[in-house]
Amino acid sequence: MKITAIRLNRMRLPLDPPFHAAWDPVPRRHFDATLVRVETDEGITGYGSGDTMDGFEPFAPLFTGGDPRRIADHVRTISSIGFHAGRYWPLEAALWDILGKVTGQPVSLRLVRRGQEPGGPRRGGPGGKIGRL
């Protein structure tokens, strides 16, 4: 299985009334987020959402052609480019979605069986417990 495309849908949700965050003196009038779709050559699409992923496009070739099930390898790449650019963790969530679809199991079961705490895919990373899948 290979990643054939990574598509980003950037969205802006208006907040009416504005959100007055305790940590920010400027009221937030909108919330920006991105829906990430990772498509494979086997017709499986994984979905993730979160940060805007601004500036991701030049890094997409680092993932295209790779096996989406090799999440630990992709997390290392995400961590490396995250140092230089934005936070691209929604891509990782989309990869976990693909793995859940391929195995026919909820991602939470995969993590618990690998000794992970439940609560989300971002529990490992470089030097972490995720390992090769």
C-alpha positions in Angstrom: 0.0 0.0 0.0 1.3 3.4 -1.0 0.2 7.0 -0.3 -0.8 8.6 -3.6 -2.1 12.0 -2.4 -2.4 14.2 0.6 -5.2 16.7 0.3 -5.8 19.6 2.6 -9.2 21.4 3.0 -8.6 24.6 5.0 -11.7 25.8 6.8 -12.6 28.9 8.9 -15.5 28.6 11.4 -16.8 32.0 12.4 -17.3 32.4 16.2 -20.4 34.4 17.0 -20.3 35.6 19.7 -16.5 35.9 19.7 -14.5 33.6 22.1 -12.8 35.4 24.9 -9.9 33.2 25.9 -8.5 33.8 29.3 -5.0 33.7 27.9 -5.5 36.0 25.0 -6.5 39.7 25.4 -7.9 39.7 21.8 -11.2 38.0 21.3 -11.2 35.2 18.7 -13.7 35.8 16.0 -13.0 32.7 14.0 -11.4 29.2 14.3 -9.1 27.9 11.6 -8.7 24.2 11.0 -7.7 21.8 8.3 -9.2 18.5 7.2 -6.5 16.2 5.9 -7.2 13.4 3.5 -4.5 10.8 2.8 -5.4 8.7 -0.2 -3.8 5.3 -1.1 -3.3 3.2 -4.2 -5.7 0.7 -2.7 -8.6 3.1 -2.5 -8.5 3.7 1.3 -8.6 7.3 2.5 -7.6 8.3 6.0 -8.9 11.5 7.6 -7.4 13.8 10.2 -8.2 17.3 11.4 -6.6 20.0 13.4 -4.1 22.8 13.0 -4.0 24.8 9.7 -1.0 22.9 8.4 0.2 26.1 6.8 3.3 25.6 4.6 2.9 21.8 4.4 2.7 21.5 0.6 6.5 21.5 -0.1 6.8 18.6 2.3 4.1 16.4 0.8 6.6 14.5 -1.5 8.3 13.2 1.7 5.2 11.1 2.3 3.8 10.4 -1.1 4.8 6.9 -2.3 5.4 5.7 1.3 3.5 3.0 3.1 0.9 4.7 5.3 1.1 1.8 7.8 4.7 2.7 8.7 3.5 5.4 11.1 6.6 5.6 13.2 8.7 6.5 10.1 6.2 9.2 9.2 6.1 10.5 12.7 9.9 11.0 12.6 9.5 13.0 9.4 6.6 15.0 10.8 8.7 15.8 13.9 11.7 16.8 11.8 9.8 19.1 9.5 7.8 20.4 12.5 11.0 21.8 13.9 11.5 23.9 10.7 7.9 24.6 9.8 4.4 24.2 11.2 2.7 21.5 13.3 1.5 18.7 11.0 0.1 16.2 13.5 -3.3 16.0 11.6 -1.4 14.0 9.0 -0.5 11.5 11.7 -4.2 11.2 12.7 -5.1 10.4 9.1 -2.4 7.7 8.9 -3.9 6.1 12.1 -7.3 6.3 10.4 -5.9 4.3 7.5 -4.4 1.7 9.8 -7.7 1.3 11.6 -9.6 0.8 8.3 -7.0 -1.7 7.0 -7.1 -3.8 10.2 -10.8 -3.4 10.8 -10.2 -2.3 14.3 -10.6 1.0 16.2 -7.2 2.8 16.6 -7.7 2.8 20.4 -7.5 -1.0 20.4 -4.3 -0.9 18.3 -2.7 1.5 20.8 -3.8 -0.4 23.9 -2.5 -3.7 22.5 0.9 -2.1 21.8 1.1 -1.0 25.5 -0.1 2.5 24.8 -2.4 4.5 27.0 -5.7 5.2 25.4 -6.4 8.8 24.5 -5.0 9.4 21.1 -2.4 8.4 18.5 0.2 11.0 19.5 1.7 8.9 22.3 5.1 8.1 20.9 7.3 9.6 18.2 11.0 9.5 18.0 12.3 7.2 20.7 8.7 6.5 21.8 6.7 3.3 22.0 5.0 3.4 18.6 7.6 1.3 16.8 7.1 -0.2 13.3 3.6 -1.4 12.5 
